[in-house]
Amino acid sequence: MPSPPGLPAARLVLLDNCEHVLDACAALVDHLARTCEELRVIATSRERLGIAGERVWPVGPLAIETTVDSGKAMALAAGAARLFVDRARRLRPSFEVTPRNTAAILELCRRLEGIPLAIELAAARVNVLSVEQILKLIDKRLSAYASVDRNVPERQRTLGAAIDWSFNLLEHDERALLARLSLFPSGFGLDAVMAIAGNEVDALGLLSRLVDKSLVSVDERRGEARYRLLDTTREFAAVVLGASGDGAEARRAFIAWARAFAGECVRELSGPNQALWIERTGDEHDALLAALSLSLSEPTLRAEALELAASLAGYWQLRGYVREGRVWLERAAAASGDADAKLQALALRTAAAFANMAGDVQHAEALYVDALALARASGDAELLGRTLTNLAITLRDQGRLDEAAAASAEGLSLFRGIGNDQLVSIALLNLGAIRLDADREDEAGALFAECLELKRRLGDRFGIANALANLASVAKRRSEWSEARRLLEESLSLRRGLAEKRGLALTLVELATVEIGDGRIDAAAPYLAEGTALYEETGDQRGLVYALEAHAQLACARGDYERALTLASVSAAERERLGTPLLPVERASMSAVVSRSRESLGGEKADAAERAGFVMSRSRALELTR
């Protein structure tokens, strides 16, 4: 390669932004590489040149600090924040990082995903706005930020212009798929891409081209590729979808994918692949909720919303998403009055189950009554049996054991009649719990043992964990502490593997009460602390009351009688508010705590502790347990 006279031969050539003249750049670099042996070329481009000898070096977003010490100015060592501060000081030399704006700088960089152009455009506003004000404009990022540098090309003056320029370089099919992918709020897998692209499209080929052009990022999870769009790209693609005329069809395809996935989730969450499907459903949860929201917003798709919400209920229960699940289920049920009776009954039954988990037993029973009428009219034995079995749980929680046993036994008979072992095992578990509450231990133990055998045969680890915990309750009732501990430890191991929060919380608290009963006070405390925290996290009000009662037992065992009596009083007030009275065996346990504490404290102190508990908020009571 000839050089100007007196200058050394060129060793390095830099080509920037090759994507808009990709073929020409590829031909040039190929020619240079073949004719100039010692020459090296650095080419920046949205996609690779595709020539021999090319080495690709992906350039990702800038690093972002993951933590901030509130109220303190930081050194801001990560690249994203350093770029923001550098560009801000170029426009306003007096700009300083302060305790007041540190968190805003970090949040701004996080919301802009470390994209250098976005950060530079945001920093261009520090001459007229504070960092906090710039952050408030983040939702208008495509148009609100603009460069003040006259030397910047028009396509880089705003973030929207930069992305628009990239979109215009795409083929029509690539733009159409990218627009459809904007419906996914976070990551997605290949199956989702194939479903939303449509049968007439080479989805994998188009996806590969979008990945090559750096518009879709890819990583790997559990041996499968996962894809995502940067938020800025997704927002722009959503605008493109809205203006394309393809939005309605894309939404239908998106909702159809969600319904198919959720239907498979229902089947898999009760089988041997349960743990894997809890993780898979967690990966897709944001997209599934987006599809549910879209279904509810479309009058013609509200029956689909009802079906989708009911299908997700099992996952919500496993993960302890009680509050979230209840809101979605009741929204879907309220919006779907014109759905067929079976679907309405399913939605009402599922919404009732979540109301019961949240401690609203009266509302749960009212929903079950409506669901039961629809289920009986439908003639669907499985639907009727499920509704009866769930109603039995709510009746049991109110201490109405005879009614609960009758409903549960009818449900069990229906399930045996249709030959569904999974449903038979569930009914056995519920009926066994009712029999145990009625002090019929031998009968309860036999029902739980039959349930465990079925669950092991089915490979249902969640069900196995439940059956083990219930068998432990029988052993605990008989003061067989070692056997109860063994059963609960096996149950605990299964629940940790499933990341199943609500059942995990119950097992931990049960283990704590076993340790208290066996006189191992120090061993009880860690179990109880972890279980209580999980109940708080999931919003399980009835579970929190049970945990507070266990804390009262622990305080009494430690000789902290004032705390024990206060917590017992808080629990009693909470049970009255929730309408869930103590069962006979629970009443005996708590009566022992109250009697021992009152006797040790004496009249005035005991009365004061009880009065404090009756007026104390649950949040304050939880502080007492820490």
C-alpha positions in Angstrom: 0.0 0.0 0.0 1.7 3.2 -1.1 2.2 6.0 1.4 2.8 9.7 1.0 6.6 10.6 0.5 8.5 10.7 3.8 5.8 8.9 5.8 5.9 5.2 7.0 3.6 2.7 5.5 0.1 2.6 7.0 -0.3 -0.3 9.5 -3.8 0.5 10.7 -7.0 1.6 9.1 -10.1 2.5 11.1 -13.6 2.4 9.4 -16.5 3.6 11.5 -20.3 2.9 11.0 -19.9 0.4 8.2 -23.5 -0.9 8.4 -25.0 1.5 5.9 -22.4 0.7 3.3 -21.7 -2.8 4.3 -21.0 -4.4 0.9 -18.7 -1.6 -0.1 -16.8 -1.8 3.2 -16.5 -5.6 3.0 -15.1 -5.4 -0.6 -12.6 -2.7 0.5 -11.4 -4.5 3.6 -11.1 -7.8 1.7 -9.0 -6.1 -1.0 -6.8 -4.4 1.6 -6.3 -7.5 3.6 -5.2 -9.5 0.5 -2.8 -6.8 -0.9 -1.3 -5.4 2.3 0.0 -8.3 4.5 0.9 -6.2 7.6 -2.2 -4.0 7.5 -4.8 -4.3 10.3 -8.3 -2.9 9.9 -10.7 -2.0 12.8 -14.2 -1.7 11.5 -17.2 -0.7 13.7 -20.5 -1.9 12.4 -23.9 -3.1 13.6 -23.2 -6.4 11.9 -20.2 -8.3 10.8 -18.6 -7.7 7.4 -18.7 -11.4 6.6 -15.2 -11.8 5.0 -12.3 -14.3 5.5 -10.0 -13.5 8.4 -12.6 -11.4 10.3 -12.6 -11.5 14.1 -15.7 -10.2 15.8 -15.5 -8.4 19.1 -19.0 -7.6 20.4 -19.2 -4.2 22.1 -21.9 -4.3 24.8 -23.4 -1.5 26.9 -21.2 0.2 29.4 -20.9 -1.2 33.0 -23.3 0.1 35.6 -22.8 0.2 39.4 -25.1 -2.3 41.0 -25.2 -0.7 44.5 -25.3 2.8 45.9 -24.8 4.0 49.5 -27.8 6.3 49.9 -26.9 9.8 51.0 -23.2 9.6 50.0 -21.4 10.9 46.9 -19.6 8.1 45.2 -16.5 7.8 43.0 -18.7 6.3 40.2 -16.1 3.9 38.9 -18.3 2.1 36.3 -18.1 3.2 32.7 -21.7 4.4 32.3 -21.7 6.8 35.2 -18.2 8.0 34.3 -19.3 8.8 30.7 -22.3 10.7 32.0 -20.2 12.8 34.4 -17.6 13.5 31.7 -20.1 14.7 29.2 -22.0 16.7 31.8 -18.8 18.5 32.7 -18.0 19.3 29.1 -21.2 21.3 29.0 -21.2 22.6 32.6 -17.7 22.6 34.1 -19.1 23.3 37.5 -21.1 20.0 37.5 -20.4 17.9 40.6 -21.4 14.5 41.9 -23.1 15.1 45.2 -24.9 12.9 47.8 -28.1 14.4 46.4 -27.6 13.4 42.7 -25.5 10.2 43.0 -28.5 7.8 43.1 -30.2 9.7 40.3 -27.1 9.3 38.1 -26.9 5.6 38.7 -30.6 5.1 38.1 -30.4 7.1 34.9 -27.6 4.9 33.6 -29.5 1.8 34.7 -32.7 2.9 32.9 -30.7 3.8 29.8 -29.1 0.3 30.0 -25.5 1.7 29.7 -26.1 2.7 26.1 -23.4 5.3 25.3 -25.4 7.4 22.9 -28.4 7.5 25.2 -26.2 8.5 28.2 -24.5 11.3 26.1 -27.9 12.6 25.0 -29.2 12.6 28.5 -26.0 14.4 29.8 -26.6 17.1 27.1 -29.5 18.4 29.2 -27.4 19.2 32.4 -27.1 22.8 31.3 -30.8 23.4 31.8 -32.0 20.5 34.1 -30.9 18.8 37.3 -30.1 15.1 37.0 -33.3 14.3 39.0 -35.3 16.3 36.4 -33.6 14.5 33.5 -34.5 11.1 35.2 -38.1 12.1 35.2 -38.0 12.5 31.4 -36.8 8.9 31.0 -40.1 7.6 29.6 -39.7 10.1 26.7 -36.2 9.0 26.0 -36.7 8.6 22.3 -37.4 12.3 21.7 -36.7 14.2 24.9 -32.9 14.0 24.7 -31.1 15.7 21.8 -27.5 16.5 21.1 -26.4 20.2 21.3 -23.2 19.4 19.2 -23.6 20.8 15.7 -21.0 18.3 14.4 -23.1 15.3 15.3 -24.8 13.7 12.3 -28.5 14.1 12.1 -29.1 10.4 12.7 -27.4 10.8 16.1 -29.1 14.0 17.3 -31.8 12.0 19.2 -32.0 8.4 20.4 -35.2 8.0 18.3 -33.4 9.2 15.2 -30.5 6.8 15.8 -32.8 3.8 16.2 -35.0 4.9 13.3 -31.9 5.0 11.1 -31.0 1.4 12.2 -34.6 0.3 11.5 -34.5 1.8 8.0 -31.5 -0.4 7.1 -33.6 -3.6 7.8 -35.4 -5.7 5.3 -39.2 -5.6 5.5 -39.5 -9.0 7.1 -36.8 -8.2 9.7 -38.6 -5.0 10.7 -41.9 -6.9 11.0 -40.5 -9.5 13.3 -38.6 -7.0 15.4 -41.8 -5.0 15.8 -43.7 -8.1 16.9 -40.9 -9.0 19.4 -41.6 -5.7 21.1 -44.6 -7.4 22.8 -42.2 -9.3 25.0 -41.4 -7.0 28.0 -38.2 -8.9 28.8 -36.6 -12.1 27.6 -38.1 -14.8 25.3 -37.1 -18.1 23.9 -37.0 -19.6 20.4 -40.5 -21.2 20.7 -42.0 -17.8 21.5 -40.3 -16.3 18.4 -41.5 -19.1 16.2 -45.1 -18.7 17.5 -45.3 -14.9 17.2 -43.6 -14.8 13.7 -46.2 -16.9 12.0 -46.1 -20.0 9.9 -45.3 -18.2 6.7 -42.0 -16.8 8.0 -38.5 -18.2 8.3 -38.4 -17.1 12.0 -35.0 -18.6 12.8 -33.4 -17.0 9.8 -34.8 -13.6 10.6 -33.9 -13.9 14.2 -30.3 -14.8 13.3 -30.1 -11.7 11.1 -31.4 -9.5 13.9 -28.9 -11.0 16.3 -26.1 -10.4 13.7 -27.2 -6.8 13.4 -27.1 -6.3 17.2 -30.8 -5.5 17.5 -31.5 -8.7 19.5 -29.1 -9.8 22.2 -28.7 -13.5 23.1 -27.5 -15.4 26.1 -27.9 -19.0 27.4 -29.9 -20.4 30.3 -30.2 -24.1 31.2 -28.8 -25.1 27.9 -31.2 -23.0 25.8 -30.8 -19.6 24.1 -32.7 -16.7 25.5 -33.2 -13.4 23.6 -34.1 -9.9 24.5 -34.4 -6.4 23.1 -32.9 -3.4 24.9 -35.7 -1.3 26.3 -35.0 1.6 24.0 -35.1 -0.7 20.9 -38.3 -2.4 22.3 -40.0 1.0 22.8 -39.2 2.1 19.3 -40.3 -1.2 17.9 -43.6 -1.0 19.7 -44.2 2.4 18.0 -43.4 0.8 14.7 -45.8 -2.1 15.4 -48.6 0.3 16.4 -48.2 2.2 13.1 -47.8 -0.9 10.9 -51.4 -2.2 10.7 -50.0 -5.5 12.0 -50.7 -4.8 15.7 -54.0 -6.7 16.1 -52.6 -9.9 14.4 -49.4 -9.7 16.4 -51.3 -9.4 19.6 -53.5 -12.4 18.8 -50.3 -14.5 18.0 -48.7 -13.3 21.3 -51.8 -14.2 23.3 -52.1 -17.6 21.5 -48.5 -18.3 22.5 -49.1 -17.4 26.1 -52.2 -19.6 26.3 -50.4 -22.6 24.8 -47.4 -22.1 27.2 -49.7 -21.7 30.2 -51.7 -24.8 29.2 -48.4 -26.8 29.1 -47.4 -25.3 32.4 -50.6 -26.7 34.1 -49.7 -30.2 32.9 -46.0 -30.0 33.8 -46.3 -28.4 37.2 -47.9 -31.5 38.7 -45.4 -34.0 37.2 -41.8 -35.0 37.4 -40.5 -31.9 35.5 -42.0 -29.6 38.1 -38.8 -27.9 39.2 -37.8 -27.2 35.6 -41.2 -25.8 34.8 -41.2 -23.5 37.8 -38.0 -22.0 36.4 -39.3 -21.9 32.8 -42.5 -20.2 33.8 -40.5 -17.7 35.9 -38.5 -16.9 32.8 -41.7 -16.2 30.8 -43.7 -14.6 33.7 -43.4 -11.0 32.5 -44.5 -12.0 29.0 -47.4 -14.1 30.3 -48.7 -11.1 32.4 -48.3 -8.8 29.4 -50.5 -11.3 27.4 -53.0 -11.4 30.2 -53.2 -7.7 30.4 -53.7 -7.4 26.6 -56.4 -10.1 26.7 -58.3 -8.2 29.4 -58.1 -5.0 27.3 -59.7 -6.7 24.2 -63.4 -7.3 24.7 -63.4 -10.2 22.3 -60.5 -12.0 24.1 -61.7 -11.8 27.7 -62.7 -15.5 27.8 -59.1 -16.2 26.8 -57.9 -13.9 29.6 -60.0 -16.0 32.1 -58.5 -19.2 30.8 -54.9 -17.8 30.9 -55.3 -16.5 34.5 -56.7 -19.8 35.7 -53.9 -21.7 34.0 -51.3 -19.5 35.8 -52.9 -20.0 39.2 -50.9 -23.2 40.0 -47.6 -21.4 39.3 -48.7 -18.4 41.4 -49.6 -20.7 44.3 -46.3 -22.5 44.1 -44.3 -19.3 44.1 -46.4 -17.7 46.8 -47.7 -14.9 44.6 -50.9 -14.7 46.6 -51.6 -11.0 46.2 -50.7 -10.8 42.6 -52.6 -13.9 41.7 -55.7 -12.8 43.5 -55.8 -9.4 41.7 -55.4 -11.0 38.3 -57.9 -13.8 38.9 -60.6 -11.5 40.2 -60.0 -9.0 37.4 -60.4 -11.8 34.8 -63.5 -13.2 36.5 -65.2 -9.7 36.7 -64.4 -9.0 33.1 -65.6 -12.3 31.7 -69.3 -12.5 32.6 -70.2 -13.7 29.1 -67.8 -16.6 29.1 -69.3 -20.2 29.3 -70.4 -21.5 32.7 -67.6 -24.0 33.0 -64.9 -21.3 32.5 -66.6 -18.9 34.9 -66.8 -21.6 37.5 -63.1 -22.4 37.0 -62.2 -18.7 37.4 -64.4 -18.2 40.5 -63.0 -21.3 42.1 -59.5 -20.2 41.5 -60.1 -16.7 42.7 -61.7 -18.1 45.8 -58.7 -20.2 46.6 -56.4 -17.1 46.4 -58.8 -15.1 48.6 -58.7 -17.9 51.1 -54.8 -18.0 51.0 -54.9 -14.2 51.6 -57.1 -14.8 54.7 -60.3 -13.4 53.3 -62.3 -16.6 54.1 -65.8 -15.0 54.0 -65.2 -13.6 50.5 -63.7 -17.0 49.5 -66.7 -18.9 50.6 -69.1 -16.5 48.7 -67.0 -17.1 45.5 -67.1 -20.9 46.1 -70.9 -20.9 46.5 -71.2 -19.2 43.1 -68.7 -21.5 41.5 -70.4 -24.6 43.0 -73.7 -23.7 41.5 -72.1 -23.3 38.1 -70.1 -26.5 38.4 -73.2 -28.6 39.4 -75.1 -27.1 36.5 -72.3 -27.9 34.1 -72.3 -31.7 34.7 -68.5 -31.7 34.8 -67.4 -34.1 37.5 -63.8 -32.9 37.7 -64.8 -29.2 38.0 -67.4 -30.1 40.6 -64.9 -32.2 42.6 -62.2 -29.5 42.5 -64.7 -26.9 43.7 -65.9 -29.1 46.5 -62.4 -29.9 47.6 -61.3 -26.3 47.6 -64.5 -25.2 49.5 -63.7 -27.8 52.1 -60.4 -26.0 52.8 -62.2 -22.7 53.5 -64.8 -24.4 55.7 -62.0 -26.1 57.6 -60.2 -22.8 58.2 -63.4 -21.5 59.8 -63.6 -24.5 62.1 -66.7 -26.0 60.4 -65.2 -29.5 60.3 -68.3 -31.6 59.6 -69.3 -29.4 56.6 -65.7 -29.5 55.4 -65.5 -33.3 55.7 -68.7 -33.8 53.7 -67.6 -31.5 50.9 -64.1 -33.2 50.8 -65.5 -36.7 50.8 -67.9 -35.9 47.9 -65.0 -34.5 45.9 -62.9 -37.6 46.7 -65.7 -39.8 45.5 -66.0 -37.9 42.2 -62.3 -38.1 41.6 -62.2 -41.9 42.2 -65.1 -42.2 39.8 -63.2 -40.5 36.9 -60.0 -42.3 37.8 -57.7 -39.3 38.1 -54.9 -40.2 40.6 -53.6 -36.7 40.8 -56.9 -35.3 41.9 -57.5 -38.3 44.2 -54.2 -37.6 46.0 -55.2 -33.9 46.5 -58.6 -34.9 48.0 -56.9 -37.5 50.3 -54.6 -34.8 51.6 -57.4 -32.3 52.3 -59.7 -34.9 53.9 -56.8 -36.2 56.0 -56.2 -32.6 57.3 -59.8 -32.3 58.3 -59.8 -35.7 60.1 -56.6 -34.7 62.0 -58.3 -31.4 63.1 -61.1 -33.6 64.4 -58.6 -35.6 66.5 -59.1 -38.7 64.3 -55.3 -39.3 64.0 -55.3 -42.9 62.8 -57.7 -42.1 60.0 -55.8 -39.0 59.0 -52.5 -40.9 59.0 -54.0 -43.6 56.6 -55.3 -40.9 54.2 -51.9 -39.1 54.2 -50.0 -42.4 53.6 -52.2 -43.2 50.6 -51.7 -39.7 49.3 -47.9 -40.0 49.7 -47.9 -43.3 47.8 -49.8 -41.8 44.9 -47.6 -38.7 44.8 -44.4 -40.7 44.7 -45.9 -42.8 41.8 -46.8 -39.6 40.0 -43.4 -38.0 40.6 -45.1 -34.9 42.0 -42.5 -33.4 44.2 -44.7 -30.6 45.4 -47.3 -33.1 46.4 -44.8 -35.4 48.0 -43.6 -32.5 50.2 -47.2 -31.7 51.2 -47.9 -35.3 52.1 -44.7 -35.6 54.2 -45.5 -32.4 56.1 -49.0 -33.7 56.9 -47.7 -37.1 58.1 -45.3 -35.0 60.3 -48.4 -33.3 61.8 -49.7 -36.7 62.9 -46.3 -37.6 64.4 -46.1 -34.2 66.1 -49.6 -34.7 67.6 -48.3 -37.9 69.1 -45.1 -36.1 70.4 -43.0 -38.4 68.2 -40.5 -35.6 67.6 -37.7 -37.5 65.9 -40.2 -38.9 63.3 -41.8 -35.5 62.8 -38.4 -33.9 62.3 -37.3 -36.6 59.8 -40.5 -36.1 57.7 -40.3 -32.3 57.7 -36.6 -32.3 56.8 -37.3 -34.4 53.7 -40.2 -32.1 52.9 -38.0 -29.1 53.4 -35.3 -30.4 51.0 -37.9 -30.9 48.3 -39.4 -27.4 48.8 -36.0 -25.7 48.6 -35.4 -27.5 45.4 -38.7 -26.2 44.0 -38.3 -22.7 45.3 -41.8 -23.0 46.5 -42.2 -20.2 49.0 -45.5 -20.6 50.7 -45.1 -24.3 51.4 -41.5 -23.7 52.4 -42.6 -21.1 54.9 -45.1 -23.5 56.4 -42.5 -26.3 56.7 -40.0 -24.1 58.3 -42.5 -22.9 60.9 -43.6 -26.5 61.5 -40.0 -27.5 62.0 -39.6 -24.7 64.5 -42.6 -25.9 66.5 -41.2 -29.5 66.5 -37.9 -28.2 67.9 -39.8 -26.2 70.6 -41.8 -29.3 71.5 -38.6 -31.4 71.7 -37.0 -28.8 74.0 -34.4 -27.7 71.3 -35.0 -24.0 71.7 -31.9 -22.7 69.9 -32.6 -24.9 66.9 -36.1 -23.5 66.5 -35.1 -19.8 66.1 -33.5 -19.9 62.6 -36.3 -22.0 61.1 -38.9 -19.6 62.5 -37.1 -16.4 61.4 -36.8 -17.7 57.8 -40.4 -19.0 57.7 -41.7 -15.6 59.0 -39.7 -13.7 56.4 -41.2 -15.8 53.6 -44.7 -15.3 54.9 -44.1 -11.6 54.8 -42.7 -11.7 51.3 -45.6 -13.7 49.9 -48.3 -11.6 51.8 -49.8 -14.7 53.4 -51.8 -13.2 56.2 -53.0 -16.5 57.7 -49.4 -17.8 57.5 -48.2 -14.8 59.4 -50.7 -15.4 62.2 -49.4 -19.0 62.5 -45.8 -17.7 62.6 -46.7 -15.2 65.3 -48.2 -18.0 67.4 -45.0 -20.0 66.9 -43.0 -17.0 68.1 -45.3 -16.8 71.2 -44.5 -20.4 71.9 -40.7 -19.8 71.5 -40.8 -16.7 73.7 -42.7 -18.7 76.4 -40.1 -21.5 76.2 -37.4 -19.0 76.7 -39.1 -17.5 79.7 -39.9 -14.2 78.0 -43.5 -14.3 79.2 -44.4 -10.7 78.5 -43.4 -11.0 74.8 -45.1 -14.4 74.6 -48.4 -13.0 76.0 -48.3 -9.9 73.8 -47.7 -12.0 70.7 -50.5 -14.4 71.6 -52.9 -11.5 72.0 -51.9 -10.0 68.6 -52.5 -13.4 67.0 -55.9 -13.8 68.7 -56.9 -10.3 67.4 -55.7 -11.1 63.9 -57.6 -14.4 63.9 -60.8 -12.6 64.9 -60.2 -10.1 62.1 -59.6 -12.8 59.5 -62.4 -15.1 60.7 -60.1 -18.1 61.1 -60.5 -19.4 64.7 -58.0 -21.7 66.3 -58.6 -25.4 65.7 -58.9 -27.6 68.8 -55.3 -28.7 68.9 -54.0 -25.2 68.2 -56.3 -23.8 70.9 -54.8 -26.2 73.4 -51.2 -25.2 72.5 -51.9 -21.5 72.7 -53.9 -21.8 75.9 -50.8 -23.4 77.5 -48.7 -20.4 76.4 -51.2 -17.9 77.8 -51.8 -19.8 81.1 -48.0 -20.2 81.7 -47.3 -16.6 80.8 -50.1 -15.2 83.0 -49.1 -17.3 85.9 -45.5 -16.2 85.7 -46.2 -12.5 85.1 -49.0 -12.0 87.6 -52.3 -10.1 87.2 -51.3 -6.5 86.4 -48.3 -7.3 84.1 -50.3 -10.0 82.3 -53.3 -7.7 81.7 -51.0 -5.0 80.4 -49.2 -7.4 78.0 -52.5 -8.7 76.7 -54.0 -5.2 76.2 -50.8 -4.1 74.3 -51.2 -7.1 72.0 -54.9 -6.5 71.3 -54.2 -3.0 70.0 -50.8 -3.7 68.4 -50.5 -3.7 64.6 -49.2 -6.8 62.9 -46.1 -4.9 61.6 -45.2 -3.9 65.1 -45.7 -7.4 66.3 -43.4 -8.7 63.6 -40.7 -6.2 64.8 -41.0 -7.8 68.3 -40.0 -11.2 66.8 -36.7 -10.0 65.3 
